[in-house]
Amino acid sequence: MNTIFLFISGPEIMVIMLIVVMVFGADKIPEIARGLGKGMRQVKDATNDIKKEIKDSSEKTKIDTDVAKDINKEINAVKDDIDDLTGPIKRQF
């Protein structure tokens, strides 16, 4: 089974990794990975802070944020209804 990650296959990833090792050297790769990890962590923390600020401000101004939850409930109810209807059909095959 061929794994596709952003339209890049396994051999292409290996070629990219080989080029990275040739350019930066094997001893620099852990430092680069640590830097990327820290950067990703900072982005994740900033995203969580933004979400928290939006949630807090919506609660303070009493904006209804349950609309998405209500829509998800309705979608799940429709999925359950469809599963109930198609269950016997699927079992026959």
C-alpha positions, 0 to 999 in steps of 0.5 A, spaced: 500 500 500 502 506 497 502 512 503 501 519 500 502 525 504 501 531 501 501 528 494 508 525 496 510 518 495 515 514 499 521 514 495 520 522 494 520 523 501 527 518 502 530 523 496 528 529 500 531 526 506 537 524 503 538 531 500 536 534 507 542 530 510 547 532 505 545 539 506 545 540 513 549 534 515 547 528 520 549 532 526 544 538 525 538 534 523 536 533 531 537 541 532 533 542 526 527 538 529 527 541 536 527 548 533 521 545 528 518 542 534 518 548 538 515 552 533 509 548 532 508 548 539 508 555 539 503 555 534 499 550 537 499 554 544 497 561 540 491 557 537 489 555 543 489 562 546 486 565 541 480 559 541 480 561 549 479 568 548 474 567 543 470 563 547 471 567 553 469 573 550 463 570 547 461 568 554 461 575 556 457 578 551 452 572 551 453 570 544 450 563 542 455 558 541 451 552 541 449 553 534 454 548 532 452 543 537 445 543 535 447 542 528 451 536 529 446 533 533 441 534 527 446 531 523 447 525 527 440 524 528 439 524 520 445 519 520 442 514 525 435 514 521 439 513 515 443 507 518 436 504 521 433 504 514 440 501 510 441 496 516 437 491 513 439 492 506 446 492 508 446 485 512 442 482 506 449 483 501 
